[in-house]
Amino acid sequence: MTMKTSVKIHRLARGMKQSELADLINVRRETIGRLEQGQYCPSLRLAMDIAKVFDTTVEELFSFDDETDDTPESRSHR
């Protein structure tokens, strides 16, 4: 399962630095970098805090690409 994120797109659209976003949500700048690279899965609270900063939804910011999901339900959506 791979996490996809649009945090960087939203951040850059607002002309915001990683450090500025980090300060707004009380995390280190490195955390933002790892989030943007898909190397860190945020807690629900952190995801909600980021969504609030960008006035969007958690689902808009984060999604999972489950390449191994081969359940009947997932096949019906292909």
Biopython code that builds the backbone (N, CA, C, O; Angstrom):
import numpy as np
from Bio.PDB.StructureBuilder import StructureBuilder

atoms = [
    (1, "MET", "N", (0.845, -1.173, 0.000)),
    (1, "MET", "CA", (0.000, 0.000, 0.000)),
    (1, "MET", "C", (0.889, 1.234, 0.000)),
    (1, "MET", "O", (1.806, 1.343, 0.815)),
    (2, "THR", "N", (0.627, 2.142, -0.891)),
    (2, "THR", "CA", (1.406, 3.355, -1.028)),
    (2, "THR", "C", (0.538, 4.567, -0.712)),
    (2, "THR", "O", (-0.577, 4.689, -1.221)),
    (3, "MET", "N", (1.045, 5.450, 0.117)),
    (3, "MET", "CA", (0.306, 6.664, 0.422)),
    (3, "MET", "C", (0.635, 7.728, -0.616)),
    (3, "MET", "O", (1.796, 7.950, -0.957)),
    (4, "LYS", "N", (-0.404, 8.372, -1.104)),
    (4, "LYS", "CA", (-0.232, 9.514, -2.005)),
    (4, "LYS", "C", (-0.683, 10.750, -1.243)),
    (4, "LYS", "O", (-1.614, 10.696, -0.440)),
    (5, "THR", "N", (-0.014, 11.860, -1.504)),
    (5, "THR", "CA", (-0.367, 13.090, -0.803)),
    (5, "THR", "C", (-0.284, 14.296, -1.743)),
    (5, "THR", "O", (0.545, 14.346, -2.652)),
    (6, "SER", "N", (-1.151, 15.245, -1.498)),
    (6, "SER", "CA", (-1.115, 16.497, -2.265)),
    (6, "SER", "C", (-0.754, 17.673, -1.356)),
    (6, "SER", "O", (-1.023, 18.827, -1.691)),
    (7, "VAL", "N", (-0.143, 17.376, -0.208)),
    (7, "VAL", "CA", (0.238, 18.432, 0.733)),
    (7, "VAL", "C", (1.163, 19.445, 0.057)),
    (7, "VAL", "O", (0.962, 20.652, 0.196)),
    (8, "LYS", "N", (2.161, 18.971, -0.663)),
    (8, "LYS", "CA", (3.114, 19.884, -1.308)),
    (8, "LYS", "C", (2.415, 20.796, -2.307)),
    (8, "LYS", "O", (2.715, 21.988, -2.373)),
    (9, "ILE", "N", (1.500, 20.255, -3.074)),
    (9, "ILE", "CA", (0.760, 21.048, -4.061)),
    (9, "ILE", "C", (-0.017, 22.163, -3.364)),
    (9, "ILE", "O", (0.018, 23.317, -3.791)),
    (10, "HIS", "N", (-0.712, 21.808, -2.295)),
    (10, "HIS", "CA", (-1.480, 22.808, -1.547)),
    (10, "HIS", "C", (-0.557, 23.852, -0.905)),
    (10, "HIS", "O", (-0.858, 25.046, -0.911)),
    (11, "ARG", "N", (0.551, 23.394, -0.361)),
    (11, "ARG", "CA", (1.484, 24.307, 0.297)),
    (11, "ARG", "C", (2.079, 25.298, -0.705)),
    (11, "ARG", "O", (2.121, 26.501, -0.450)),
    (12, "LEU", "N", (2.535, 24.782, -1.836)),
    (12, "LEU", "CA", (3.147, 25.656, -2.846)),
    (12, "LEU", "C", (2.129, 26.620, -3.455)),
    (12, "LEU", "O", (2.473, 27.752, -3.795)),
    (13, "ALA", "N", (0.890, 26.180, -3.593)),
    (13, "ALA", "CA", (-0.160, 27.048, -4.143)),
    (13, "ALA", "C", (-0.395, 28.265, -3.252)),
    (13, "ALA", "O", (-0.877, 29.300, -3.713)),
    (14, "ARG", "N", (-0.052, 28.133, -1.983)),
    (14, "ARG", "CA", (-0.200, 29.243, -1.039)),
    (14, "ARG", "C", (1.115, 29.968, -0.783)),
    (14, "ARG", "O", (1.184, 30.867, 0.054)),
    (15, "GLY", "N", (2.162, 29.570, -1.513)),
    (15, "GLY", "CA", (3.457, 30.208, -1.341)),
    (15, "GLY", "C", (4.037, 29.994, 0.046)),
    (15, "GLY", "O", (4.729, 30.861, 0.579)),
    (16, "MET", "N", (3.756, 28.853, 0.622)),
    (16, "MET", "CA", (4.155, 28.558, 1.990)),
    (16, "MET", "C", (5.384, 27.660, 2.012)),
    (16, "MET", "O", (5.486, 26.724, 1.220)),
    (17, "LYS", "N", (6.311, 27.941, 2.912)),
    (17, "LYS", "CA", (7.483, 27.088, 3.104)),
    (17, "LYS", "C", (7.122, 25.917, 4.013)),
    (17, "LYS", "O", (6.166, 25.987, 4.785)),
    (18, "GLN", "N", (7.902, 24.841, 3.911)),
    (18, "GLN", "CA", (7.690, 23.694, 4.794)),
    (18, "GLN", "C", (7.737, 24.124, 6.258)),
    (18, "GLN", "O", (6.937, 23.670, 7.076)),
    (19, "SER", "N", (8.674, 24.993, 6.573)),
    (19, "SER", "CA", (8.830, 25.437, 7.967)),
    (19, "SER", "C", (7.609, 26.226, 8.451)),
    (19, "SER", "O", (7.250, 26.156, 9.626)),
    (20, "GLU", "N", (6.980, 26.969, 7.552)),
    (20, "GLU", "CA", (5.788, 27.738, 7.929)),
    (20, "GLU", "C", (4.620, 26.807, 8.239)),
    (20, "GLU", "O", (3.903, 26.996, 9.222)),
    (21, "LEU", "N", (4.441, 25.810, 7.393)),
    (21, "LEU", "CA", (3.378, 24.833, 7.654)),
    (21, "LEU", "C", (3.664, 24.079, 8.945)),
    (21, "LEU", "O", (2.763, 23.857, 9.755)),
    (22, "ALA", "N", (4.911, 23.690, 9.134)),
    (22, "ALA", "CA", (5.297, 22.963, 10.349)),
    (22, "ALA", "C", (4.974, 23.787, 11.594)),
    (22, "ALA", "O", (4.452, 23.254, 12.573)),
    (23, "ASP", "N", (5.281, 25.073, 11.559)),
    (23, "ASP", "CA", (4.997, 25.941, 12.704)),
    (23, "ASP", "C", (3.501, 26.024, 12.996)),
    (23, "ASP", "O", (3.092, 26.047, 14.157)),
    (24, "LEU", "N", (2.690, 26.069, 11.948)),
    (24, "LEU", "CA", (1.238, 26.178, 12.123)),
    (24, "LEU", "C", (0.628, 24.952, 12.780)),
    (24, "LEU", "O", (-0.376, 25.056, 13.485)),
    (25, "ILE", "N", (1.229, 23.795, 12.552)),
    (25, "ILE", "CA", (0.643, 22.562, 13.088)),
    (25, "ILE", "C", (1.507, 21.901, 14.163)),
    (25, "ILE", "O", (1.252, 20.768, 14.572)),
    (26, "ASN", "N", (2.530, 22.626, 14.610)),
    (26, "ASN", "CA", (3.382, 22.167, 15.723)),
    (26, "ASN", "C", (4.121, 20.860, 15.460)),
    (26, "ASN", "O", (4.111, 19.951, 16.291)),
    (27, "VAL", "N", (4.760, 20.775, 14.303)),
    (27, "VAL", "CA", (5.644, 19.647, 14.004)),
    (27, "VAL", "C", (6.957, 20.211, 13.467)),
    (27, "VAL", "O", (7.065, 21.409, 13.204)),
    (28, "ARG", "N", (7.941, 19.351, 13.309)),
    (28, "ARG", "CA", (9.223, 19.786, 12.746)),
    (28, "ARG", "C", (9.123, 19.868, 11.225)),
    (28, "ARG", "O", (8.312, 19.183, 10.603)),
    (29, "ARG", "N", (9.961, 20.717, 10.643)),
    (29, "ARG", "CA", (9.969, 20.862, 9.186)),
    (29, "ARG", "C", (10.252, 19.528, 8.512)),
    (29, "ARG", "O", (9.704, 19.240, 7.448)),
    (30, "GLU", "N", (11.097, 18.719, 9.120)),
    (30, "GLU", "CA", (11.429, 17.409, 8.551)),
    (30, "GLU", "C", (10.196, 16.519, 8.424)),
    (30, "GLU", "O", (10.098, 15.711, 7.500)),
    (31, "THR", "N", (9.269, 16.671, 9.346)),
    (31, "THR", "CA", (8.023, 15.890, 9.279)),
    (31, "THR", "C", (7.242, 16.251, 8.026)),
    (31, "THR", "O", (6.695, 15.373, 7.359)),
    (32, "ILE", "N", (7.188, 17.521, 7.708)),
    (32, "ILE", "CA", (6.482, 17.960, 6.498)),
    (32, "ILE", "C", (7.171, 17.388, 5.268)),
    (32, "ILE", "O", (6.503, 16.907, 4.353)),
    (33, "GLY", "N", (8.490, 17.434, 5.236)),
    (33, "GLY", "CA", (9.234, 16.880, 4.109)),
    (33, "GLY", "C", (8.946, 15.400, 3.921)),
    (33, "GLY", "O", (8.732, 14.940, 2.799)),
    (34, "ARG", "N", (8.941, 14.664, 5.008)),
    (34, "ARG", "CA", (8.674, 13.219, 4.925)),
    (34, "ARG", "C", (7.227, 12.949, 4.506)),
    (34, "ARG", "O", (6.960, 12.008, 3.758)),
    (35, "LEU", "N", (6.301, 13.772, 4.984)),
    (35, "LEU", "CA", (4.898, 13.639, 4.564)),
    (35, "LEU", "C", (4.769, 13.850, 3.060)),
    (35, "LEU", "O", (4.115, 13.072, 2.365)),
    (36, "GLU", "N", (5.398, 14.904, 2.571)),
    (36, "GLU", "CA", (5.290, 15.242, 1.151)),
    (36, "GLU", "C", (5.910, 14.176, 0.259)),
    (36, "GLU", "O", (5.495, 14.008, -0.888)),
    (37, "GLN", "N", (6.890, 13.464, 0.772)),
    (37, "GLN", "CA", (7.535, 12.404, -0.001)),
    (37, "GLN", "C", (6.858, 11.048, 0.185)),
    (37, "GLN", "O", (7.295, 10.050, -0.389)),
    (38, "GLY", "N", (5.795, 11.010, 0.984)),
    (38, "GLY", "CA", (5.089, 9.758, 1.219)),
    (38, "GLY", "C", (5.854, 8.795, 2.108)),
    (38, "GLY", "O", (5.588, 7.593, 2.096)),
    (39, "GLN", "N", (6.807, 9.315, 2.881)),
    (39, "GLN", "CA", (7.622, 8.482, 3.761)),
    (39, "GLN", "C", (7.076, 8.427, 5.181)),
    (39, "GLN", "O", (7.615, 7.711, 6.024)),
    (40, "TYR", "N", (6.027, 9.165, 5.449)),
    (40, "TYR", "CA", (5.482, 9.249, 6.798)),
    (40, "TYR", "C", (3.969, 9.263, 6.718)),
    (40, "TYR", "O", (3.389, 10.067, 5.989)),
    (41, "CYS", "N", (3.331, 8.382, 7.459)),
    (41, "CYS", "CA", (1.871, 8.330, 7.528)),
    (41, "CYS", "C", (1.428, 9.177, 8.719)),
    (41, "CYS", "O", (1.769, 8.853, 9.857)),
    (42, "PRO", "N", (0.692, 10.231, 8.489)),
    (42, "PRO", "CA", (0.300, 11.097, 9.601)),
    (42, "PRO", "C", (-0.773, 10.460, 10.465)),
    (42, "PRO", "O", (-1.544, 9.619, 10.001)),
    (43, "SER", "N", (-0.815, 10.865, 11.715)),
    (43, "SER", "CA", (-1.925, 10.480, 12.579)),
    (43, "SER", "C", (-3.179, 11.168, 12.051)),
    (43, "SER", "O", (-3.093, 12.116, 11.270)),
    (44, "LEU", "N", (-4.322, 10.694, 12.474)),
    (44, "LEU", "CA", (-5.577, 11.320, 12.047)),
    (44, "LEU", "C", (-5.607, 12.774, 12.500)),
    (44, "LEU", "O", (-6.049, 13.652, 11.759)),
    (45, "ARG", "N", (-5.143, 13.022, 13.702)),
    (45, "ARG", "CA", (-5.126, 14.394, 14.229)),
    (45, "ARG", "C", (-4.254, 15.306, 13.362)),
    (45, "ARG", "O", (-4.662, 16.413, 13.013)),
    (46, "LEU", "N", (-3.056, 14.836, 13.017)),
    (46, "LEU", "CA", (-2.154, 15.632, 12.182)),
    (46, "LEU", "C", (-2.763, 15.868, 10.801)),
    (46, "LEU", "O", (-2.702, 16.980, 10.278)),
    (47, "ALA", "N", (-3.344, 14.838, 10.216)),
    (47, "ALA", "CA", (-3.980, 14.976, 8.903)),
    (47, "ALA", "C", (-5.112, 16.006, 8.958)),
    (47, "ALA", "O", (-5.273, 16.812, 8.042)),
    (48, "MET", "N", (-5.890, 15.970, 10.040)),
    (48, "MET", "CA", (-6.990, 16.929, 10.188)),
    (48, "MET", "C", (-6.464, 18.350, 10.386)),
    (48, "MET", "O", (-7.042, 19.306, 9.868)),
    (49, "ASP", "N", (-5.369, 18.489, 11.134)),
    (49, "ASP", "CA", (-4.775, 19.813, 11.335)),
    (49, "ASP", "C", (-4.274, 20.397, 10.012)),
    (49, "ASP", "O", (-4.455, 21.586, 9.749)),
    (50, "ILE", "N", (-3.654, 19.571, 9.190)),
    (50, "ILE", "CA", (-3.163, 20.037, 7.883)),
    (50, "ILE", "C", (-4.345, 20.416, 6.991)),
    (50, "ILE", "O", (-4.313, 21.448, 6.321)),
    (51, "ALA", "N", (-5.381, 19.588, 6.983)),
    (51, "ALA", "CA", (-6.567, 19.883, 6.178)),
    (51, "ALA", "C", (-7.195, 21.210, 6.595)),
    (51, "ALA", "O", (-7.663, 21.976, 5.752)),
    (52, "LYS", "N", (-7.201, 21.473, 7.881)),
    (52, "LYS", "CA", (-7.775, 22.732, 8.388)),
    (52, "LYS", "C", (-6.964, 23.932, 7.889)),
    (52, "LYS", "O", (-7.540, 24.949, 7.502)),
    (53, "VAL", "N", (-5.644, 23.821, 7.896)),
    (53, "VAL", "CA", (-4.779, 24.912, 7.405)),
    (53, "VAL", "C", (-5.121, 25.235, 5.952)),
    (53, "VAL", "O", (-5.179, 26.403, 5.565)),
    (54, "PHE", "N", (-5.346, 24.194, 5.152)),
    (54, "PHE", "CA", (-5.608, 24.385, 3.724)),
    (54, "PHE", "C", (-7.090, 24.473, 3.384)),
    (54, "PHE", "O", (-7.456, 24.549, 2.211)),
    (55, "ASP", "N", (-7.938, 24.464, 4.398)),
    (55, "ASP", "CA", (-9.390, 24.550, 4.202)),
    (55, "ASP", "C", (-9.872, 23.506, 3.197)),
    (55, "ASP", "O", (-10.581, 23.819, 2.241)),
    (56, "THR", "N", (-9.471, 22.259, 3.438)),
    (56, "THR", "CA", (-9.854, 21.157, 2.565)),
    (56, "THR", "C", (-10.115, 19.927, 3.430)),
    (56, "THR", "O", (-10.176, 20.025, 4.656)),
    (57, "THR", "N", (-10.267, 18.787, 2.797)),
    (57, "THR", "CA", (-10.541, 17.554, 3.531)),
    (57, "THR", "C", (-9.299, 16.678, 3.616)),
    (57, "THR", "O", (-8.370, 16.813, 2.820)),
    (58, "VAL", "N", (-9.300, 15.789, 4.583)),
    (58, "VAL", "CA", (-8.212, 14.815, 4.715)),
    (58, "VAL", "C", (-8.139, 13.966, 3.445)),
    (58, "VAL", "O", (-7.048, 13.654, 2.968)),
    (59, "GLU", "N", (-9.290, 13.596, 2.902)),
    (59, "GLU", "CA", (-9.331, 12.775, 1.694)),
    (59, "GLU", "C", (-8.725, 13.478, 0.490)),
    (59, "GLU", "O", (-8.175, 12.828, -0.399)),
    (60, "GLU", "N", (-8.822, 14.793, 0.457)),
    (60, "GLU", "CA", (-8.217, 15.565, -0.632)),
    (60, "GLU", "C", (-6.688, 15.563, -0.519)),
    (60, "GLU", "O", (-5.980, 15.598, -1.525)),
    (61, "LEU", "N", (-6.201, 15.521, 0.702)),
    (61, "LEU", "CA", (-4.756, 15.588, 0.950)),
    (61, "LEU", "C", (-4.058, 14.237, 0.903)),
    (61, "LEU", "O", (-2.907, 14.143, 0.476)),
    (62, "PHE", "N", (-4.757, 13.186, 1.342)),
    (62, "PHE", "CA", (-4.122, 11.875, 1.483)),
    (62, "PHE", "C", (-4.992, 10.779, 0.893)),
    (62, "PHE", "O", (-6.211, 10.773, 1.061)),
    (63, "SER", "N", (-4.347, 9.853, 0.201)),
    (63, "SER", "CA", (-5.051, 8.667, -0.302)),
    (63, "SER", "C", (-4.064, 7.509, -0.322)),
    (63, "SER", "O", (-2.852, 7.707, -0.232)),
    (64, "PHE", "N", (-4.590, 6.318, -0.437)),
    (64, "PHE", "CA", (-3.751, 5.127, -0.472)),
    (64, "PHE", "C", (-3.979, 4.378, -1.768)),
    (64, "PHE", "O", (-5.117, 4.165, -2.188)),
    (65, "ASP", "N", (-2.897, 3.986, -2.390)),
    (65, "ASP", "CA", (-2.930, 3.215, -3.615)),
    (65, "ASP", "C", (-2.621, 1.776, -3.232)),
    (65, "ASP", "O", (-1.458, 1.416, -3.043)),
    (66, "ASP", "N", (-3.659, 0.950, -3.116)),
    (66, "ASP", "CA", (-3.482, -0.422, -2.661)),
    (66, "ASP", "C", (-3.423, -1.336, -3.871)),
    (66, "ASP", "O", (-4.449, -1.820, -4.348)),
    (67, "GLU", "N", (-2.225, -1.566, -4.359)),
    (67, "GLU", "CA", (-2.029, -2.372, -5.559)),
    (67, "GLU", "C", (-2.308, -3.847, -5.331)),
    (67, "GLU", "O", (-2.539, -4.587, -6.288)),
    (68, "THR", "N", (-2.291, -4.287, -4.072)),
    (68, "THR", "CA", (-2.483, -5.707, -3.784)),
    (68, "THR", "C", (-3.915, -6.028, -3.385)),
    (68, "THR", "O", (-4.224, -7.185, -3.099)),
    (69, "ASP", "N", (-4.791, -5.042, -3.358)),
    (69, "ASP", "CA", (-6.182, -5.272, -2.969)),
    (69, "ASP", "C", (-6.902, -5.990, -4.097)),
    (69, "ASP", "O", (-7.205, -5.398, -5.132)),
    (70, "ASP", "N", (-7.170, -7.257, -3.889)),
    (70, "ASP", "CA", (-7.813, -8.056, -4.933)),
    (70, "ASP", "C", (-9.095, -8.687, -4.407)),
    (70, "ASP", "O", (-9.411, -9.832, -4.727)),
    (71, "THR", "N", (-9.830, -7.929, -3.596)),
    (71, "THR", "CA", (-11.096, -8.417, -3.075)),
    (71, "THR", "C", (-12.167, -8.271, -4.150)),
    (71, "THR", "O", (-12.010, -7.465, -5.067)),
    (72, "PRO", "N", (-13.255, -9.038, -4.051)),
    (72, "PRO", "CA", (-14.336, -8.892, -5.053)),
    (72, "PRO", "C", (-14.841, -7.463, -5.162)),
    (72, "PRO", "O", (-15.168, -6.996, -6.252)),
    (73, "GLU", "N", (-14.906, -6.762, -4.016)),
    (73, "GLU", "CA", (-15.394, -5.387, -4.053)),
    (73, "GLU", "C", (-14.452, -4.478, -4.840)),
    (73, "GLU", "O", (-14.905, -3.640, -5.619)),
    (74, "SER", "N", (-13.151, -4.640, -4.642)),
    (74, "SER", "CA", (-12.195, -3.790, -5.361)),
    (74, "SER", "C", (-12.198, -4.108, -6.847)),
    (74, "SER", "O", (-12.016, -3.214, -7.673)),
    (75, "ARG", "N", (-12.402, -5.365, -7.194)),
    (75, "ARG", "CA", (-12.436, -5.731, -8.633)),
    (75, "ARG", "C", (-13.643, -5.124, -9.317)),
    (75, "ARG", "O", (-13.585, -4.809, -10.505)),
    (76, "SER", "N", (-14.744, -4.953, -8.584)),
    (76, "SER", "CA", (-15.958, -4.409, -9.198)),
    (76, "SER", "C", (-15.810, -2.920, -9.493)),
    (76, "SER", "O", (-16.587, -2.371, -10.274)),
    (77, "HIS", "N", (-14.822, -2.253, -8.879)),
    (77, "HIS", "CA", (-14.610, -0.820, -9.087)),
    (77, "HIS", "C", (-13.575, -0.542, -10.172)),
    (77, "HIS", "O", (-13.259, 0.616, -10.444)),
    (78, "ARG", "N", (-13.057, -1.571, -10.779)),
    (78, "ARG", "CA", (-12.007, -1.387, -11.802)),
    (78, "ARG", "C", (-12.603, -1.198, -13.167)),
    (78, "ARG", "O", (-11.872, -1.031, -14.143)),
]
sb = StructureBuilder()
sb.init_structure("model")
sb.init_model(0)
sb.init_chain("A")
sb.init_seg("    ")
for serial, (resi, resn, name, xyz) in enumerate(atoms, 1):
    if name == "N":
        sb.init_residue(resn, " ", resi, " ")
    sb.init_atom(name, np.array(xyz, "f"), 0.0, 1.0, " ", f" {name:<3s}", serial, name[0])
structure = sb.get_structure()
